[in-house]
């Protein structure tokens, strides 16, 4: 019976002690978090003495440092080191104490002694380095990891920890070195490396540092493909597309690839408007022969790229005719089917707007809408294109009829709203301003932001420039100029726009004329003239309906055409700050962050 009582008493005592520890623990943490370090120190000392727990030690020690009880801390540490000289955590704590007291030399000596006693134990090394990291002694943490690698006789351990510290410190040289050492063994790190570099790198010199390191690695170890992949990425980031393609072709030949990598890269060149390089890439793929899986896609994209290159700049009629023949060869070989509609549409566009054959284009498009199997939305788009051709062939009523047909068939859908907008725009060309405005006002509520914005601009253009008979007459000339541009008669459109000021001095269309001219110059690839026009608009007409459009276009020209990152960032920043409600603000913010080096989507 006595034995049972003793057991019960012991158990109750244990429970009481455990409950007391829980209460002290909660209260100690509360004191610590509230900055009551004197009270926290008393409780953490009690908890550490009872449990010999390293967490309690760290919090007790930190509390003593906070209240500057350095003598108590030193006395405790020396006692603990005497009892357990192999516990390196106590040595680090002593170094921290010296550091807090301003005894830098003694602190460094203590840290060096601790590091010299590191054991060849991966877990212990990580533990010691983490302690350095926790009180922001990053260089000492790095030293611990590197010393640990020597002790373990391997460069594989601690890769992720070192990468994290180098990234935090923005130590670009060491970050590059660590990734290049790790990638051959862990190629799955490549996307992470690319993301980190794009975040940390701030200048071209940073990318040059990476390039130099990669070229040395490739020269020494040419068989490691991961280095070539990263080098290609680096060239793409720097928009050195020729160099990227050169490396891609060399890699393709070396690994005897099927061309998939080059095909994807060619699409990247195309999306970045690097048309000549994209053309070279597609031509290389064609050399692989018709048996290649990428032969037909490359052939199609090659023609499409030449199309984009020609219409983006000053084109020659002979080159356009050759391009039309290339699309015609696709149609001859594969027939006019839903799968070849893309080629037929491009061929029709060239005939109508570049080769001055709108009649031939109109007939071909009328036949195209009869092809069986075309998806309804594709058919609707073909009909909209046919409406545009009716305008070119001076059949405005036919154009309105087909626009309205599509608008009714696709009521409250994007393509239907597009057709209705085209109808309103045609009414504007014809000088029927009241009807055009009424239709534009309806479309301002469109779910498509682009159509809604176009409709809003058209509505404001009309309402802002019908304040007097002079303004109305000037607006009619402006509408004529827009029609000329629609017909791809750019030089005549510019002359008409210039004549407005002569015929109607002090008219209200100054900002509209500047925007219209800039669009024409961009289409004809006269970027300097376009920038002059856009800069006048943004600097002198800040309240114009086109001000945010002009800033966005101007930023894009600096970014993509002139490769002037700083000017592009300045334009995007101005748009974000001055026009927060603009439809371009979200995209401008995204592009600004990309140019600054942020990781998009985080």
C-alpha positions in Angstrom: 0.0 0.0 0.0 2.8 2.4 0.9 4.5 1.6 -2.4 1.3 2.4 -4.3 1.0 5.7 -2.5 4.6 6.6 -3.3 4.1 5.8 -7.0 0.9 7.9 -7.1 2.7 10.7 -5.3 5.6 10.6 -7.7 3.2 10.6 -10.7 1.2 13.6 -9.3 4.5 15.4 -8.7 5.6 14.7 -12.3 2.2 16.0 -13.6 2.5 19.1 -11.4 6.0 19.8 -12.7 4.9 19.3 -16.3 1.9 21.6 -15.8 4.2 24.2 -14.1 6.6 24.0 -17.1 3.8 24.6 -19.5 2.6 27.6 -17.6 6.1 29.0 -17.3 6.8 28.3 -21.0 3.7 30.1 -22.2 4.3 33.1 -19.9 8.0 33.3 -20.8 7.3 33.4 -24.5 4.6 36.1 -23.9 7.2 38.2 -22.0 9.8 37.7 -24.7 7.4 38.7 -27.5 6.2 41.7 -25.6 9.8 42.9 -25.0 9.7 42.2 -21.2 13.1 40.6 -21.3 13.9 40.9 -17.6 10.9 38.8 -16.7 11.5 36.4 -19.7 15.1 35.8 -18.5 14.0 34.7 -15.1 11.6 32.1 -16.5 13.8 30.9 -19.3 16.6 30.4 -16.8 14.3 28.3 -14.7 13.1 26.3 -17.7 16.6 25.7 -19.0 17.9 24.5 -15.6 15.0 22.1 -15.4 15.0 20.7 -19.0 18.5 21.4 -20.4 16.7 22.4 -23.7 18.8 24.3 -26.3 15.8 26.4 -27.3 15.4 27.6 -23.7 19.2 28.3 -23.6 19.1 30.4 -26.7 16.1 32.4 -25.5 17.6 32.9 -22.0 20.9 33.9 -23.5 19.2 36.4 -25.9 17.2 37.8 -23.0 20.4 38.5 -21.1 21.9 40.2 -24.1 18.8 42.3 -24.5 19.0 43.6 -20.9 22.8 43.9 -21.2 23.5 41.5 -18.3 26.8 40.6 -20.0 28.6 39.5 -16.8 25.8 37.0 -16.0 25.9 35.7 -19.6 29.7 35.3 -19.6 29.7 33.6 -16.2 27.0 31.1 -17.5 28.8 30.5 -20.8 32.2 29.8 -19.2 30.6 27.4 -16.8 28.8 25.6 -19.6 32.0 25.4 -21.8 33.9 24.0 -18.9 31.3 21.3 -18.4 30.9 20.6 -22.1 33.9 22.0 -24.1 32.8 20.1 -27.3 29.5 21.9 -27.5 30.2 24.5 -30.3 26.9 26.3 -29.7 28.3 27.7 -26.4 31.4 28.8 -28.2 29.3 30.7 -30.8 27.2 32.3 -28.0 30.4 33.5 -26.3 31.5 35.1 -29.6 28.2 36.8 -29.8 28.6 38.1 -26.2 32.0 39.6 -27.1 30.5 41.1 -30.2 27.7 42.7 -28.2 30.3 44.1 -25.8 32.1 45.7 -28.7 35.1 43.3 -28.4 35.3 42.5 -32.1 38.8 41.0 -32.0 37.9 38.6 -29.2 34.6 37.7 -31.0 36.4 36.9 -34.3 38.9 34.8 -32.4 36.1 32.8 -30.7 34.3 32.3 -34.0 37.5 31.1 -35.7 38.1 28.7 -32.9 34.6 27.3 -33.2 34.9 26.9 -37.0 38.3 25.2 -36.6 36.6 22.6 -34.3 33.9 21.6 -36.8 33.3 17.9 -36.8 33.0 15.9 -40.1 29.3 15.5 -39.5 26.9 17.0 -42.0 24.1 17.4 -39.5 26.3 19.2 -36.9 27.8 21.4 -39.6 24.4 22.5 -40.8 23.3 23.1 -37.2 26.3 25.4 -36.5 25.9 27.3 -39.8 22.3 27.8 -39.1 23.1 29.4 -35.7 25.4 31.9 -37.5 22.6 32.5 -40.0 20.0 33.1 -37.3 21.9 36.1 -35.9 22.7 37.4 -39.5 26.3 36.4 -39.5 25.9 35.3 -43.1 29.6 35.3 -44.0 30.3 33.0 -41.0 27.5 30.7 -42.1 29.1 30.5 -45.5 32.5 29.8 -44.0 30.9 27.0 -41.9 29.3 25.4 -45.0 32.5 25.7 -47.1 34.7 24.4 -44.3 32.2 21.6 -43.8 32.5 20.6 -47.5 36.3 20.3 -47.0 35.8 18.1 -44.0 33.3 15.9 -45.8 35.5 15.9 -48.9 32.5 16.7 -51.2 31.1 19.8 -52.9 27.6 18.4 -53.0 26.3 19.1 -49.4 24.8 22.5 -48.5 24.0 23.6 -52.1 20.5 24.9 -51.3 21.7 26.7 -48.1 24.5 28.4 -49.9 22.3 29.4 -52.8 19.8 30.9 -50.4 22.5 33.0 -48.6 24.2 34.1 -51.9 20.9 35.2 -53.2 20.0 37.1 -50.1 23.4 38.9 -50.1 23.1 39.4 -53.9 26.6 38.0 -54.2 26.2 37.5 -57.9 29.7 35.9 -58.6 29.3 33.3 -55.9 25.6 32.7 -56.9 26.7 32.0 -60.4 29.6 29.7 -59.3 27.3 27.7 -57.0 24.7 27.2 -59.6 27.2 26.2 -62.2 28.7 23.6 -59.8 25.3 22.2 -58.9 23.6 22.1 -62.4 25.4 19.1 -63.9 24.3 16.9 -60.9 20.9 18.6 -60.5 19.7 19.7 -64.0 16.2 20.2 -62.6 17.5 23.3 -60.9 17.8 25.1 -64.3 14.4 26.9 -64.2 15.1 28.0 -60.6 18.5 29.3 -61.7 17.0 31.3 -64.5 14.4 32.7 -62.3 16.9 33.7 -59.6 19.3 35.3 -62.1 16.5 37.3 -63.7 15.6 38.6 -60.2 19.1 39.3 -58.9 20.8 40.6 -62.0 20.4 44.4 -62.4 22.7 45.4 -65.2 24.1 44.1 -68.4 27.5 43.5 -66.7 25.7 40.9 -64.5 24.7 38.9 -67.5 28.2 39.3 -68.9 29.6 37.8 -65.7 27.4 34.8 -66.2 28.3 34.5 -69.9 32.0 34.6 -69.1 31.7 31.9 -66.4 29.5 29.7 -68.8 31.9 30.0 -71.7 34.8 28.9 -69.5 32.8 25.9 -68.3 31.8 25.0 -71.8 35.3 25.2 -73.0 36.5 23.0 -70.2 33.5 20.6 -70.2 31.8 20.8 -73.6 29.9 17.6 -73.1 27.7 19.1 -70.3 24.6 20.3 -72.2 23.1 22.1 -69.3 25.7 24.9 -69.6 24.8 25.4 -73.2 21.1 25.6 -72.3 21.8 28.3 -69.7 24.0 30.2 -72.1 21.2 30.2 -74.7 18.8 31.5 -72.0 21.4 34.2 -71.2 21.5 35.3 -74.9 17.7 35.4 -75.0 17.6 37.6 -71.9 20.0 40.0 -73.5 18.1 39.8 -76.8 21.2 38.6 -78.5 19.1 36.4 -80.8 21.8 35.7 -83.4 24.1 34.3 -80.7 21.3 32.3 -79.2 20.4 30.7 -82.6 24.1 30.0 -83.3 24.3 28.0 -80.0 21.0 26.3 -80.6 22.1 25.1 -84.0 25.4 23.8 -82.6 23.5 22.0 -79.9 21.0 20.6 -82.3 23.8 19.1 -84.4 25.7 17.8 -81.4 22.8 16.0 -79.8 21.2 15.1 -83.1 17.9 16.6 -81.9 14.6 16.4 -83.9 14.5 20.3 -84.2 11.9 20.8 -81.4 14.1 23.0 -79.4 14.9 25.2 -82.3 11.3 25.4 -83.4 10.3 26.7 -79.9 13.1 29.2 -80.0 12.1 30.4 -83.4 8.6 31.1 -82.1 10.3 33.1 -79.3 12.3 35.1 -81.9 9.0 35.8 -83.8 7.1 36.9 -80.7 10.0 39.3 -79.9 9.9 40.7 -83.5 13.3 39.4 -84.3 12.1 38.4 -87.7 15.4 37.9 -89.6 16.7 35.5 -86.8 13.3 33.6 -86.8 13.6 33.2 -90.6 17.1 31.7 -90.2 15.8 29.3 -87.6 12.8 28.1 -89.8 15.1 27.8 -92.8 17.5 25.6 -90.8 14.6 23.3 -89.8 13.5 23.0 -93.5 17.0 21.7 -94.2 16.2 18.6 -92.1 13.9 17.5 -95.0 10.2 16.7 -95.4 10.4 13.6 -93.2 11.0 15.9 -90.2 8.0 16.4 -87.9 8.8 20.1 -88.0 9.1 20.5 -91.7 5.5 21.6 -92.5 5.1 23.8 -89.3 8.5 25.5 -90.0 7.5 26.0 -93.7 4.2 27.7 -92.6 5.8 29.8 -89.9 8.6 30.8 -92.3 6.1 32.3 -94.7 4.1 33.9 -91.8 7.4 35.5 -90.5 8.2 36.9 -93.8 4.6 38.3 -93.9 5.1 40.0 -90.5 8.5 41.3 -91.5 7.1 42.8 -94.7 4.0 44.5 -93.3 6.0 45.8 -90.2 8.2 48.0 -92.4 8.7 49.6 -95.7 7.8 46.8 -98.1 8.5 46.3 -101.8 5.7 45.2 -104.2 7.8 42.4 -105.6 8.5 41.0 -102.2 4.8 41.1 -101.3 4.0 39.3 -104.6 6.6 36.6 -103.8 5.0 36.2 -100.4 1.5 35.9 -101.9 2.8 33.2 -104.2 4.2 31.3 -101.2 0.8 31.3 -99.6 -0.8 30.3 -102.9 1.6 27.3 -103.1 0.3 26.1 -99.7 -3.3 26.4 -101.0 -2.4 24.6 -104.2 -0.7 21.8 -102.4 -3.2 21.3 -99.5 -6.4 22.8 -101.0 -8.8 25.3 -99.4 -9.9 23.7 -96.2 -10.5 24.8 -92.6 -6.9 23.8 -91.9 -5.5 26.2 -94.6 -7.8 29.1 -93.9 -4.9 30.9 -92.2 -3.0 30.9 -95.5 -6.0 32.0 -97.5 -6.6 34.9 -95.1 -3.0 36.1 -95.4 -3.1 35.7 -99.2 -6.4 37.7 -99.3 -5.0 40.4 -97.0 -1.9 40.8 -99.3 -4.0 41.1 -102.4 -6.4 43.6 -100.9 -4.1 45.9 -98.9 -0.7 45.6 -100.5 -1.1 44.5 -104.1 -4.0 46.8 -104.9 -6.3 43.8 -105.9 -9.3 44.3 -103.7 -11.7 42.8 -106.3 -9.7 39.6 -106.5 -9.5 39.5 -102.7 -13.3 40.1 -102.4 -14.1 37.2 -104.7 -11.7 34.8 -102.9 -13.2 35.8 -99.5 -16.8 35.3 -100.8 -15.7 31.8 -101.8 -13.9 31.2 -98.5 -17.1 31.6 -96.4 -18.6 28.7 -98.4 -15.9 26.2 -97.3 -17.6 23.5 -95.3 -16.4 22.6 -91.8 -15.3 26.1 -90.7 -15.9 26.8 -87.0 -18.7 29.4 -86.4 -16.4 32.0 -84.9 -13.8 31.6 -87.7 -16.7 32.0 -90.2 -17.8 35.1 -88.4 -14.3 36.6 -88.6 -14.2 35.9 -92.3 -17.5 37.8 -92.8 -16.1 40.7 -90.8 -13.0 40.7 -93.1 -15.4 40.6 -96.1 -17.2 43.6 -94.8 -13.8 45.4 -94.7 -13.2 44.5 -98.3 -16.6 45.9 -99.3 -15.4 49.2 -97.9 -12.3 49.0 -100.1 -14.5 48.2 -103.2 -16.8 51.1 -102.3 -19.8 49.0 -101.3 -20.5 50.5 -97.9 -24.1 49.2 -97.7 -22.9 45.7 -98.3 -20.4 46.2 -95.6 -23.0 47.4 -93.1 -25.3 44.5 -93.9 -22.7 41.8 -93.3 -21.4 43.6 -90.1 -25.0 43.6 -88.8 -25.5 40.0 -89.8 -22.5 38.9 -87.7 -23.5 41.3 -84.8 -26.9 39.6 -84.6 -25.6 36.0 -85.0 -23.1 36.6 -82.2 -25.1 38.9 -79.9 -23.3 39.9 -76.7 -20.2 38.0 -77.8 -16.8 39.5 -78.5 -16.9 38.8 -82.3 -20.5 40.3 -82.4 -19.3 43.4 -80.6 -16.4 43.7 -83.0 -18.7 43.6 -86.0 -20.9 46.3 -84.4 -17.9 48.4 -83.8 -16.8 48.1 -87.4 -20.3 49.2 -88.4 -20.0 52.3 -86.1 -16.5 53.0 -87.5 -17.8 52.9 -91.1 -20.6 55.3 -90.2 -17.8 57.6 -88.8 -15.8 57.3 -92.1 -19.0 58.3 -93.9 -19.5 61.4 -91.7 -22.6 60.0 -90.0 -21.3 61.1 -86.7 -24.5 61.0 -84.6 -25.2 57.3 -85.5 -21.6 56.3 -85.1 -21.6 57.9 -81.6 -24.9 56.2 -80.6 -23.4 52.8 -81.5 -20.1 53.5 -79.8 -22.0 54.5 -76.6 -23.7 51.1 -76.6 -20.4 49.3 -77.0 -18.8 51.2 -74.1 -20.3 48.5 -71.8 -18.8 45.6 -73.8 -17.2 42.8 -71.8 -14.2 43.0 -74.1 -12.0 45.7 -72.6 -10.3 46.4 -76.0 -13.6 46.9 -77.8 -15.0 49.0 -74.9 -11.9 51.2 -75.0 -12.1 51.6 -78.8 -15.8 52.5 -78.6 -15.1 55.0 -75.8 -12.3 56.6 -77.8 -14.6 56.9 -80.9 -17.5 58.3 -78.8 -15.2 60.9 -77.2 -13.5 61.7 -80.5 -16.9 62.6 -81.9 -18.3 64.5 -78.9 -15.1 66.5 -78.3 -15.0 67.7 -81.9 -18.5 68.7 -82.7 -18.6 71.8 -80.7 -18.8 74.2 -83.7 -19.3 74.0 -87.5 -15.5 74.5 -88.0 -14.8 71.5 -85.7 -17.4 69.4 -87.6 -15.8 70.2 -90.9 -12.4 69.4 -89.5 -13.7 66.1 -88.1 -15.0 65.1 -91.6 -11.5 65.7 -93.0 -10.0 63.6 -90.1 -12.5 60.8 -90.9 -11.4 60.9 -94.6 -7.8 60.5 -93.4 -8.8 57.5 -91.3 -10.5 56.0 -94.3 -7.3 56.5 -96.4 -5.2 54.8 -93.7 -7.8 52.0 -93.6 -7.2 51.5 -97.3 -3.4 51.4 -96.6 -2.8 54.7 -98.4 -0.5 56.0 -95.7 1.1 58.9 -97.6 -2.2 60.2 -98.7 -3.5 59.9 -95.2 -0.6 61.9 -93.8 -1.2 64.7 -96.4 -4.9 64.8 -95.5 -4.1 65.1 -91.7 -1.6 67.9 -92.4 -4.1 69.8 -94.5 -6.6 69.9 -91.6 -4.6 72.6 -89.8 -4.2 74.6 -93.0 -7.9 74.5 -93.8 -9.1 74.9 -90.2 -6.5 76.7 -88.0 -6.9 76.2 -84.2 -9.2 73.2 -84.6 -9.7 70.8 -81.7 -8.1 67.8 -83.3 -4.5 68.4 -82.5 -4.1 65.4 -80.2 -6.1 63.1 -82.5 -3.9 64.0 -85.5 -0.8 63.4 -83.5 -2.0 59.9 -82.5 -3.2 59.1 -86.1 0.2 60.1 -87.5 2.1 58.1 -84.9 0.2 55.0 -85.9 0.9 55.5 -89.6 4.7 56.0 -88.9 4.9 52.9 -86.7 3.2 50.9 -89.4 5.7 52.2 -92.0 8.6 51.5 -89.4 9.5 55.2 -89.1 10.1 54.9 -85.4 11.9 58.3 -84.8 9.0 60.2 -86.4 6.5 58.2 -84.4 8.3 59.0 -81.1 8.4 62.7 -81.9 4.6 62.7 -82.4 3.9 60.6 -79.3 6.2 62.7 -77.1 4.5 65.9 -78.1 1.2 64.3 -77.3 2.2 63.1 -73.9 4.0 66.3 -72.9 1.6 68.9 -74.2 -1.8 67.1 -74.2 -1.8 65.2 -70.9 -5.6 65.4 -70.6 -6.2 64.0 -74.1 -8.2 60.7 -74.5 -5.1 59.4 -76.2 -2.6 60.3 -73.5 -2.5 56.9 -71.8 -2.5 55.1 -75.2 0.4 57.3 -76.3 2.5 56.6 -73.2 1.9 52.8 -73.5 2.9 52.8 -77.2 5.9 55.1 -76.5 7.1 52.8 -73.8 6.7 49.8 -76.1 8.8 51.5 -78.8 11.6 52.3 -76.3 11.5 48.7 -75.0 11.2 46.7 -78.2 12.5 48.9 -81.0 15.2 51.1 -79.4 16.1 48.7 -76.6 16.2 51.7 -74.2 15.2 50.0 -70.9 15.5 53.1 -68.8 13.3 55.2 -71.0 10.8 52.4 -71.3 10.6 52.0 -67.5 10.1 55.8 -67.1 7.2 55.8 -69.6 5.6 52.7 -67.9 6.0 54.4 -64.5 4.5 57.6 -65.7 1.5 55.7 -67.1 1.0 53.8 -63.8 1.3 57.0 -61.7 -0.7 59.5 -63.9 -3.4 57.2 -65.3 -4.2 54.5 -62.7 -7.6 53.9 -64.3 -6.2 53.2 -67.8 -6.8 49.8 -69.4 -3.1 49.7 -70.0 -2.1 50.1 -66.3 -2.0 46.4 -65.4 0.1 45.5 -68.4 2.3 48.5 -67.9 3.0 47.4 -64.3 3.8 43.9 -65.4 6.2 45.1 -68.1 7.8 47.6 -65.7 8.4 44.8 -63.1 9.9 42.6 -65.8 12.3 45.3 -67.0 13.2 45.9 -63.3 14.0 42.2 -62.9 11.2 41.1 -60.8 9.8 37.5 -61.0 6.4 37.9 -62.7 3.6 36.1 -61.0 5.1 36.1 -57.5 
